[in-house]
Amino acid sequence: MNWNNVLIYPNPSTDHITLETSQPCKIEIYDITGHKVLTIATNENSTDMDISPLHPGLYLIKCTTASGVASVQKFVKQ
């Protein structure tokens, strides 16, 4: 599985981000202290997420498929 094709944009963002993957995954967003703040299960390869309720700062996005954790990436909420 090539996860070099995981795209998160725009980054940084103020109100939404789009995550594009090579296959559907469960998406979890964690704040910098490790607390899970959002979970989205999707059957799509492109997912638009509303991040407007999140406080400004650095977050981690974890993508998990049936095979396990596929990718962990950072994004900035302004």
C-alpha positions in Angstrom: 0.0 0.0 0.0 1.5 3.3 -1.0 0.5 6.0 1.5 2.7 8.6 -0.1 -0.5 9.5 -2.0 -2.3 10.7 1.2 -3.2 14.3 0.7 -4.4 16.7 3.3 -5.4 20.2 2.2 -5.5 23.1 2.7 -2.9 22.9 5.4 -3.0 25.1 7.5 -6.8 25.6 7.5 -9.4 27.5 9.5 -12.7 25.7 8.8 -12.3 22.5 6.8 -9.8 20.1 5.4 -10.0 17.5 2.7 -8.3 14.1 3.0 -7.6 12.1 -0.2 -6.5 8.5 0.1 -5.8 5.6 -2.2 -8.6 3.6 -0.4 -11.3 4.3 2.2 -10.3 4.5 5.8 -11.4 5.4 9.3 -10.1 8.9 10.1 -9.3 10.0 13.6 -8.0 13.4 14.6 -6.0 13.9 17.8 -4.9 17.1 19.5 -1.2 17.6 20.4 -1.8 16.1 23.9 -3.1 12.8 22.4 -6.8 13.3 23.0 -9.1 12.1 20.2 -11.2 15.0 19.1 -12.9 13.7 16.0 -13.6 10.3 14.3 -15.0 9.8 10.8 -15.6 6.4 9.1 -15.7 6.8 5.4 -16.2 4.6 2.3 -14.9 7.4 0.1 -11.4 8.1 -1.2 -12.0 11.8 -0.6 -13.4 13.2 2.6 -14.2 16.8 3.5 -14.0 17.4 7.3 -15.4 20.3 9.3 -12.7 21.4 11.7 -14.2 24.8 12.6 -15.1 23.6 16.2 -11.5 22.7 16.9 -9.2 25.1 18.8 -6.3 26.6 16.8 -3.2 24.4 17.0 -1.4 21.4 15.8 -3.3 18.1 15.2 -2.6 14.6 14.0 -4.7 12.7 11.6 -4.6 8.9 11.7 -6.0 6.8 8.8 -6.8 3.2 9.6 -7.9 0.5 7.1 -8.8 -3.1 7.6 -5.1 -3.9 7.4 -4.2 -1.5 10.3 -2.8 2.0 10.7 -2.0 3.2 7.3 -0.9 6.8 7.9 -0.4 9.5 10.6 0.1 13.1 9.4 0.1 16.6 10.9 -2.1 19.6 10.1 -2.5 23.0 11.6 -5.8 24.6 12.5 -5.6 28.4 12.4 
